[in-house]
Amino acid sequence: MKCIAVDMGGKCIKEPRCSFCYVGDIHENLWATSDAIDALHDNWPSATIAMEYSGYNLAWWLDVLCYYNETPTITMTTMPQCVTPALCGAIKAHGWSAISISYNSEVCRSVAEWVLAAKIARHAGLSVGCNFLLEAPFEPFVARDILTNADQLNILSMKPTGELSQAELGQLEAIIEEEYKRYTQVTVDNCLGVQLGLIDGCRRGKDFVHVLCDGTIEDCCFKGGCHLYG
């Protein structure tokens, strides 16, 4: 197991929610979520715990996870609107190592907004990733200002299906090699990795799992929506 992704809560500061949000009307149960993390950590103690922050329950999770210290690695994924000096200082002080800031049309108004959030995180001593969500119509371009302010570019497949045409895959592969890798480290998610021929098959439940805010453990948060799921 490489990554245990965890919803930090069922509420979100963004209203309305993003069209691709999978949380829905799940009843929040933070204690059950914490118990699920403990059970997974017992089985895979070296897995990264990636906390997904939408604006609520930060203090609770900082307290609950403090006994992990820096083992395993704890990171945060969030949107630019949530990134403040106080947030970044708090998670750094509690041993969280990195923050990945989302970049897509529904949570980020401009390149400048993303860059400002990245600079705040860097100032706090955090490593910064950019979670770039591919969207329809297909446009794989990421501004150079983002690439030069990100320690890593994480390219995520568009939902609900995540499926790209051969022409789109060729375009994406070319821009990764010719542009993105000139400025930063690049990763792709499991769905894209399969389509690009980098991974033999879907690794849900093997390389990664997702803990929902009610404590439910899912092998893939998008489940039947992904064209690889089945």
C-alpha positions as CSV (number, residue, x, y, z in Angstrom):
1,M,0.0,0.0,0.0
2,K,1.4,3.4,-1.0
3,C,-1.3,5.9,-0.1
4,I,-4.2,6.1,2.3
5,A,-6.4,9.0,1.3
6,V,-8.6,10.4,4.0
7,D,-11.6,12.8,4.0
8,M,-11.1,15.2,6.9
9,G,-14.9,15.9,7.0
10,G,-18.2,15.9,5.2
11,K,-18.5,19.7,5.0
12,C,-16.8,22.0,2.5
13,I,-16.3,25.8,2.4
14,K,-17.0,25.7,-1.4
15,E,-20.7,26.1,-2.2
16,P,-22.0,24.7,-4.4
17,R,-19.7,21.7,-4.3
18,C,-17.6,20.8,-7.3
19,S,-19.4,18.8,-10.0
20,F,-16.9,15.9,-9.5
21,C,-17.3,15.8,-5.7
22,Y,-17.8,12.2,-4.4
23,V,-18.6,13.0,-0.8
24,G,-22.3,13.6,-1.3
25,D,-24.5,13.3,1.8
26,I,-22.3,11.0,3.8
27,H,-22.8,11.3,7.6
28,E,-19.6,12.5,9.2
29,N,-18.1,10.2,11.9
30,L,-14.6,11.4,12.7
31,W,-14.0,8.7,15.3
32,A,-14.9,6.0,12.9
33,T,-12.6,7.6,10.3
34,S,-9.8,7.7,12.9
35,D,-10.3,4.0,13.7
36,A,-10.2,3.1,10.0
37,I,-6.8,5.0,9.7
38,D,-5.4,3.0,12.6
39,A,-6.5,-0.3,11.2
40,L,-4.9,0.5,7.8
41,H,-1.8,1.9,9.4
42,D,-1.3,-1.3,11.4
43,N,-1.3,-3.3,8.1
44,W,0.7,-0.8,6.1
45,P,2.8,1.3,8.5
46,S,4.9,2.9,5.7
47,A,2.0,4.1,3.6
48,T,1.6,7.9,3.1
49,I,-1.5,9.3,4.8
50,A,-3.0,12.0,2.5
51,M,-5.5,14.1,4.4
52,E,-8.1,15.9,2.2
53,Y,-9.0,19.2,3.7
54,S,-12.1,21.2,2.7
55,G,-12.1,23.8,5.4
56,Y,-13.3,22.0,8.6
57,N,-12.0,19.9,11.4
58,L,-8.3,20.8,11.1
59,A,-7.7,21.2,14.9
60,W,-9.3,17.8,15.6
61,W,-7.1,16.0,13.1
62,L,-3.9,17.7,14.2
63,D,-4.6,16.4,17.7
64,V,-5.6,12.9,16.6
65,L,-2.6,12.4,14.2
66,C,0.1,14.0,16.4
67,Y,1.1,10.7,17.9
68,Y,2.2,9.4,14.4
69,N,5.0,12.0,14.5
70,E,6.6,11.8,11.0
71,T,6.1,8.1,10.5
72,P,4.2,7.5,8.3
73,T,4.4,10.6,6.1
74,I,1.3,12.8,6.5
75,T,0.4,15.2,3.7
76,M,-2.5,17.4,2.9
77,T,-4.5,18.0,-0.3
78,T,-6.7,21.1,-0.4
79,M,-7.9,24.1,-2.6
80,P,-6.2,27.5,-2.8
81,Q,-8.9,29.2,-0.8
82,C,-8.0,27.1,2.3
83,V,-4.2,27.9,2.2
84,T,-3.3,30.4,4.8
85,P,-0.1,31.1,6.9
86,A,-1.9,29.8,10.0
87,L,-2.9,26.5,8.2
88,C,0.5,25.9,6.8
89,G,2.3,26.8,10.0
90,A,0.1,24.4,12.0
91,I,0.5,21.4,9.8
92,K,4.3,21.9,9.5
93,A,4.6,22.2,13.3
94,H,2.7,18.9,13.6
95,G,5.1,17.1,11.3
96,W,3.0,17.0,8.1
97,S,5.5,17.2,5.3
98,A,3.8,18.5,2.2
99,I,0.7,20.1,0.7
100,S,-0.8,19.5,-2.7
101,I,-2.9,22.4,-4.0
102,S,-5.7,21.8,-6.5
103,Y,-5.7,23.5,-9.9
104,N,-8.9,23.2,-12.0
105,S,-11.6,25.5,-13.2
106,E,-13.9,24.8,-10.2
107,V,-11.6,25.6,-7.3
108,C,-9.0,28.0,-8.7
109,R,-9.9,31.3,-10.2
110,S,-6.5,32.1,-11.7
111,V,-2.9,31.1,-12.0
112,A,-2.0,33.9,-9.6
113,E,-4.4,32.5,-7.0
114,W,-2.6,29.1,-7.1
115,V,0.9,30.7,-7.1
116,L,0.0,32.8,-4.0
117,A,-1.1,29.8,-2.1
118,A,2.0,27.9,-3.1
119,K,4.3,30.7,-1.9
120,I,2.5,30.8,1.4
121,A,3.1,27.0,1.8
122,R,6.7,27.3,0.8
123,H,7.3,30.1,3.3
124,A,6.1,27.7,6.0
125,G,8.7,25.1,4.9
126,L,6.3,22.7,3.2
127,S,6.9,20.9,-0.1
128,V,4.3,21.9,-2.6
129,G,2.5,19.8,-5.2
130,C,0.0,20.9,-7.8
131,N,-3.0,18.5,-8.3
132,F,-3.9,19.3,-11.9
133,L,-7.3,17.8,-12.8
134,L,-7.8,17.2,-16.5
135,E,-11.2,18.5,-17.6
136,A,-13.5,18.5,-20.6
137,P,-13.0,20.0,-23.1
138,F,-9.5,18.5,-23.0
139,E,-6.8,21.1,-22.2
140,P,-3.6,19.7,-20.7
141,F,-1.8,23.1,-20.5
142,V,-0.3,24.2,-17.1
143,A,1.2,27.7,-16.8
144,R,4.9,27.9,-16.3
145,D,4.4,30.0,-13.2
146,I,2.7,27.0,-11.6
147,L,5.4,24.6,-12.8
148,T,8.2,26.7,-11.3
149,N,6.4,27.0,-8.0
150,A,5.6,23.3,-7.6
151,D,7.9,20.6,-6.4
152,Q,5.7,18.1,-8.1
153,L,2.9,18.2,-10.7
154,N,0.3,15.5,-10.1
155,I,-1.9,15.0,-13.1
156,L,-5.3,13.5,-12.3
157,S,-7.7,11.9,-14.8
158,M,-10.9,13.7,-15.6
159,K,-14.1,12.2,-14.2
160,P,-16.6,10.6,-14.3
161,T,-14.9,8.0,-16.5
162,G,-11.3,9.2,-16.7
163,E,-10.9,7.8,-20.2
164,L,-8.9,9.7,-22.8
165,S,-8.7,9.2,-26.6
166,Q,-5.5,8.1,-28.2
167,A,-5.0,11.6,-29.6
168,E,-5.5,13.1,-26.2
169,L,-3.1,10.7,-24.6
170,G,-0.5,11.5,-27.3
171,Q,-0.9,15.2,-26.7
172,L,-0.6,14.7,-22.9
173,E,2.5,12.5,-23.2
174,A,4.2,15.1,-25.5
175,I,3.6,18.0,-23.2
176,I,4.8,16.1,-20.2
177,E,8.1,15.3,-21.9
178,E,8.6,18.5,-23.7
179,E,7.4,21.1,-21.1
180,Y,6.4,19.8,-17.7
181,K,9.6,17.8,-16.9
182,R,11.8,20.8,-17.8
183,Y,10.6,22.5,-14.6
184,T,9.3,20.0,-12.1
185,Q,8.8,16.4,-11.2
186,V,5.7,14.8,-12.8
187,T,3.4,12.0,-11.6
188,V,0.1,10.7,-13.0
189,D,-2.7,8.9,-11.2
190,N,-3.4,5.2,-11.5
191,C,-6.0,5.7,-14.3
192,L,-3.7,7.8,-16.4
193,G,-0.8,5.5,-15.7
194,V,-2.7,2.5,-17.2
195,Q,-3.7,4.5,-20.3
196,L,-0.2,5.7,-20.8
197,G,1.2,2.2,-20.5
198,L,3.1,2.9,-17.4
199,I,1.1,0.6,-15.1
200,D,-0.2,-2.9,-16.0
201,G,-3.6,-2.5,-14.5
202,C,-5.8,-0.8,-12.0
203,R,-4.2,-0.9,-8.5
204,R,-7.2,0.2,-6.4
205,G,-7.1,-1.5,-3.0
206,K,-3.5,-2.5,-3.6
207,D,-1.5,0.7,-4.0
208,F,-4.2,3.0,-2.6
209,V,-7.5,3.1,-0.6
210,H,-9.8,5.9,0.4
211,V,-11.3,6.5,3.8
212,L,-14.6,8.4,3.6
213,C,-15.7,10.8,6.4
214,D,-18.0,8.1,7.9
215,G,-15.1,5.7,8.3
216,T,-16.0,3.6,5.3
217,I,-12.9,2.2,3.5
218,E,-13.3,2.3,-0.3
219,D,-10.8,0.8,-2.8
220,C,-11.6,3.7,-5.2
221,C,-13.7,6.8,-4.4
222,F,-15.1,6.9,-7.9
223,K,-15.9,3.2,-8.1
224,G,-18.2,2.4,-11.0
225,G,-17.7,5.8,-12.6
226,C,-14.2,5.0,-13.8
227,H,-13.9,3.0,-17.0
228,L,-11.2,0.8,-15.4
229,Y,-13.3,-0.2,-12.4
230,G,-14.9,-3.6,-12.7
